[in-house]
Amino acid sequence: MARFTGKKAKETPALNMGSMSDIIFMLLFFFMVITTMRESSLYVKIIPPQGTEVSKLEKKSLVSYINVGVPLPDQQKKFGTDSRIQLNDQIAEVSDIIQFVELEKSSRPEADRPFITTAIKADKDTKMGLISDIKQELRAAGAFKIFYNARKAERK
Amino acid sequence: MARKTPGLNTSAMSDISFLLLAFFLMVSNINSDSGIARRLPPPLPPNQDKPEVRERNIFVVKINSHDLLLFNGEYGRIEDLKDRAKTFLGNPQDLPTLPEKEELDIPLLGKTRVSKGVISLQNDRGTSYDMYLQVQNELAAAINEMRNELSTDRFGKKYADLSDSQAEAIDKAIPIAISEAEPTKIGEKK
């Protein structure tokens, strides 16, 4: 039987790693497609309110964001502790909204402009006075499509 | 005879692509935004008279600065808002105290009686955004339920599964009739 029992212990064959990179690349492309780039860091604290009837925000490229909330603790020295508005990456005033809307409009192709949505991402403890002011400015600026950000909750 | 090219060592390739993958995972965010979409009315031209709305056609929801609700002048609870809004907009028994209906010819649905009711929403400047959104949410729930009922009745499908033209017909039959009044200024801190 010596013919069948090998003289030395068998070596494990090296695994072929050639297709590993293909798999990882596939994962990479998958994530690149389903995600969006984080645009700007937030200076305000936002805990969105919850709703049961929320729908998904569509056409993300046509959305401009208005963030509303109390400045983060490390920003409070600079911006105070009252609710503030953040447009893109800076804290702004209500009166800056019209200019912001115009800027967002001009950065998009003409054909898409009527579909621009303004998403109001506000903290749930914000007072409606500020939100109303924002809405009035948006009306004046001609941005009628708005979107109140909220998290999905199940109906009790 | 051409020389045989030696096999490239590609094991480091996967390391590189792993790095790229990790980078993209870090800088991107998956969480899709959800919320409630609404349309703002265009600004009114100055010195224009307010359109006359009959009292039976209007359901007033007020939120004060302490997040308390008033439905047509009576205290109300947020839990009741959806049903109140549904009976108001639907007016199933054609009561004379609830909104009148107008017969419209809607493609795909034929002659449909559309409610002329409008929900008027007024909040205070001191109302919290959370409460405001809860109210908007309940009103949206009422309208969504009515739309679902009508679409299962007429098309045998949920509203979300309808084709674009069918959904448009339902939207016409049950419009989002929410009007927002200028907020009051009682709860504003100066």
HADDOCK unambig.tbl for C-alpha pairs under 7 A between the chains (distance, minus, plus):
assign (segid A and resid 17 and name CA) (segid B and resid 11 and name CA) 5.60 0.50 0.50
assign (segid A and resid 18 and name CA) (segid B and resid 10 and name CA) 5.79 0.50 0.50
assign (segid A and resid 18 and name CA) (segid B and resid 11 and name CA) 6.52 0.50 0.50
assign (segid A and resid 20 and name CA) (segid B and resid 14 and name CA) 5.95 0.50 0.50
assign (segid A and resid 21 and name CA) (segid B and resid 13 and name CA) 5.79 0.50 0.50
assign (segid A and resid 21 and name CA) (segid B and resid 14 and name CA) 3.96 0.50 0.50
assign (segid A and resid 21 and name CA) (segid B and resid 17 and name CA) 6.51 0.50 0.50
assign (segid A and resid 24 and name CA) (segid B and resid 14 and name CA) 6.59 0.50 0.50
assign (segid A and resid 24 and name CA) (segid B and resid 17 and name CA) 6.12 0.50 0.50
assign (segid A and resid 24 and name CA) (segid B and resid 18 and name CA) 6.34 0.50 0.50
assign (segid A and resid 25 and name CA) (segid B and resid 17 and name CA) 6.03 0.50 0.50
assign (segid A and resid 28 and name CA) (segid B and resid 21 and name CA) 4.96 0.50 0.50
assign (segid A and resid 32 and name CA) (segid B and resid 24 and name CA) 6.87 0.50 0.50
assign (segid A and resid 34 and name CA) (segid B and resid 30 and name CA) 7.00 0.50 0.50
assign (segid A and resid 35 and name CA) (segid B and resid 28 and name CA) 5.80 0.50 0.50
assign (segid A and resid 35 and name CA) (segid B and resid 29 and name CA) 5.75 0.50 0.50
assign (segid A and resid 35 and name CA) (segid B and resid 30 and name CA) 4.96 0.50 0.50
assign (segid A and resid 36 and name CA) (segid B and resid 28 and name CA) 5.47 0.50 0.50
assign (segid A and resid 36 and name CA) (segid B and resid 29 and name CA) 5.91 0.50 0.50
assign (segid A and resid 36 and name CA) (segid B and resid 30 and name CA) 6.80 0.50 0.50
assign (segid A and resid 37 and name CA) (segid B and resid 27 and name CA) 6.23 0.50 0.50
assign (segid A and resid 37 and name CA) (segid B and resid 28 and name CA) 4.46 0.50 0.50
assign (segid A and resid 37 and name CA) (segid B and resid 29 and name CA) 6.46 0.50 0.50
assign (segid A and resid 38 and name CA) (segid B and resid 27 and name CA) 6.08 0.50 0.50
assign (segid A and resid 38 and name CA) (segid B and resid 28 and name CA) 5.24 0.50 0.50
assign (segid A and resid 38 and name CA) (segid B and resid 29 and name CA) 6.07 0.50 0.50
assign (segid A and resid 49 and name CA) (segid B and resid 130 and name CA) 5.39 0.50 0.50
assign (segid A and resid 51 and name CA) (segid B and resid 134 and name CA) 6.57 0.50 0.50
assign (segid A and resid 51 and name CA) (segid B and resid 137 and name CA) 5.94 0.50 0.50
assign (segid A and resid 52 and name CA) (segid B and resid 137 and name CA) 6.82 0.50 0.50
assign (segid A and resid 53 and name CA) (segid B and resid 137 and name CA) 5.97 0.50 0.50
assign (segid A and resid 53 and name CA) (segid B and resid 140 and name CA) 6.53 0.50 0.50
assign (segid A and resid 53 and name CA) (segid B and resid 141 and name CA) 5.96 0.50 0.50
assign (segid A and resid 54 and name CA) (segid B and resid 34 and name CA) 5.80 0.50 0.50
assign (segid A and resid 54 and name CA) (segid B and resid 35 and name CA) 4.48 0.50 0.50
assign (segid A and resid 54 and name CA) (segid B and resid 36 and name CA) 5.20 0.50 0.50
assign (segid A and resid 55 and name CA) (segid B and resid 34 and name CA) 5.40 0.50 0.50
assign (segid A and resid 55 and name CA) (segid B and resid 35 and name CA) 5.50 0.50 0.50
assign (segid A and resid 55 and name CA) (segid B and resid 36 and name CA) 6.19 0.50 0.50
assign (segid A and resid 56 and name CA) (segid B and resid 33 and name CA) 6.09 0.50 0.50
assign (segid A and resid 56 and name CA) (segid B and resid 34 and name CA) 4.49 0.50 0.50
assign (segid A and resid 56 and name CA) (segid B and resid 35 and name CA) 6.59 0.50 0.50
assign (segid A and resid 57 and name CA) (segid B and resid 33 and name CA) 5.55 0.50 0.50
assign (segid A and resid 57 and name CA) (segid B and resid 34 and name CA) 5.60 0.50 0.50
assign (segid A and resid 124 and name CA) (segid B and resid 128 and name CA) 6.89 0.50 0.50
assign (segid A and resid 124 and name CA) (segid B and resid 129 and name CA) 5.27 0.50 0.50
assign (segid A and resid 124 and name CA) (segid B and resid 130 and name CA) 4.52 0.50 0.50
assign (segid A and resid 125 and name CA) (segid B and resid 128 and name CA) 5.60 0.50 0.50
assign (segid A and resid 125 and name CA) (segid B and resid 129 and name CA) 6.05 0.50 0.50
assign (segid A and resid 125 and name CA) (segid B and resid 130 and name CA) 6.37 0.50 0.50
assign (segid A and resid 126 and name CA) (segid B and resid 128 and name CA) 5.72 0.50 0.50
assign (segid A and resid 126 and name CA) (segid B and resid 129 and name CA) 5.38 0.50 0.50
assign (segid A and resid 127 and name CA) (segid B and resid 125 and name CA) 6.42 0.50 0.50
assign (segid A and resid 127 and name CA) (segid B and resid 126 and name CA) 5.30 0.50 0.50
assign (segid A and resid 127 and name CA) (segid B and resid 127 and name CA) 5.59 0.50 0.50
assign (segid A and resid 127 and name CA) (segid B and resid 128 and name CA) 4.63 0.50 0.50
assign (segid A and resid 127 and name CA) (segid B and resid 129 and name CA) 5.73 0.50 0.50
assign (segid A and resid 128 and name CA) (segid B and resid 124 and name CA) 6.89 0.50 0.50
assign (segid A and resid 128 and name CA) (segid B and resid 125 and name CA) 4.96 0.50 0.50
assign (segid A and resid 128 and name CA) (segid B and resid 126 and name CA) 5.94 0.50 0.50
assign (segid A and resid 128 and name CA) (segid B and resid 127 and name CA) 5.29 0.50 0.50
assign (segid A and resid 128 and name CA) (segid B and resid 128 and name CA) 5.70 0.50 0.50
assign (segid A and resid 128 and name CA) (segid B and resid 129 and name CA) 5.47 0.50 0.50
assign (segid A and resid 129 and name CA) (segid B and resid 125 and name CA) 3.79 0.50 0.50
assign (segid A and resid 129 and name CA) (segid B and resid 126 and name CA) 6.23 0.50 0.50
assign (segid A and resid 139 and name CA) (segid B and resid 40 and name CA) 6.58 0.50 0.50
assign (segid A and resid 139 and name CA) (segid B and resid 42 and name CA) 6.04 0.50 0.50
assign (segid A and resid 139 and name CA) (segid B and resid 43 and name CA) 6.05 0.50 0.50
assign (segid A and resid 140 and name CA) (segid B and resid 43 and name CA) 6.41 0.50 0.50
assign (segid A and resid 144 and name CA) (segid B and resid 39 and name CA) 5.44 0.50 0.50
assign (segid A and resid 144 and name CA) (segid B and resid 40 and name CA) 4.68 0.50 0.50
assign (segid A and resid 144 and name CA) (segid B and resid 41 and name CA) 6.78 0.50 0.50
assign (segid A and resid 145 and name CA) (segid B and resid 38 and name CA) 6.33 0.50 0.50
assign (segid A and resid 145 and name CA) (segid B and resid 39 and name CA) 4.85 0.50 0.50
assign (segid A and resid 145 and name CA) (segid B and resid 40 and name CA) 6.44 0.50 0.50
assign (segid A and resid 146 and name CA) (segid B and resid 37 and name CA) 5.90 0.50 0.50
assign (segid A and resid 146 and name CA) (segid B and resid 38 and name CA) 5.43 0.50 0.50
assign (segid A and resid 146 and name CA) (segid B and resid 39 and name CA) 5.95 0.50 0.50
assign (segid A and resid 147 and name CA) (segid B and resid 35 and name CA) 6.43 0.50 0.50
assign (segid A and resid 147 and name CA) (segid B and resid 36 and name CA) 5.57 0.50 0.50
assign (segid A and resid 147 and name CA) (segid B and resid 37 and name CA) 4.22 0.50 0.50
assign (segid A and resid 147 and name CA) (segid B and resid 38 and name CA) 5.95 0.50 0.50
assign (segid A and resid 148 and name CA) (segid B and resid 35 and name CA) 5.29 0.50 0.50
assign (segid A and resid 148 and name CA) (segid B and resid 36 and name CA) 5.13 0.50 0.50
assign (segid A and resid 148 and name CA) (segid B and resid 37 and name CA) 6.26 0.50 0.50
assign (segid A and resid 149 and name CA) (segid B and resid 33 and name CA) 6.82 0.50 0.50
assign (segid A and resid 149 and name CA) (segid B and resid 34 and name CA) 5.82 0.50 0.50
assign (segid A and resid 149 and name CA) (segid B and resid 35 and name CA) 4.18 0.50 0.50
assign (segid A and resid 149 and name CA) (segid B and resid 36 and name CA) 6.58 0.50 0.50
assign (segid A and resid 150 and name CA) (segid B and resid 34 and name CA) 5.79 0.50 0.50
assign (segid A and resid 150 and name CA) (segid B and resid 35 and name CA) 4.38 0.50 0.50
assign (segid A and resid 151 and name CA) (segid B and resid 34 and name CA) 6.16 0.50 0.50
assign (segid A and resid 151 and name CA) (segid B and resid 35 and name CA) 6.64 0.50 0.50
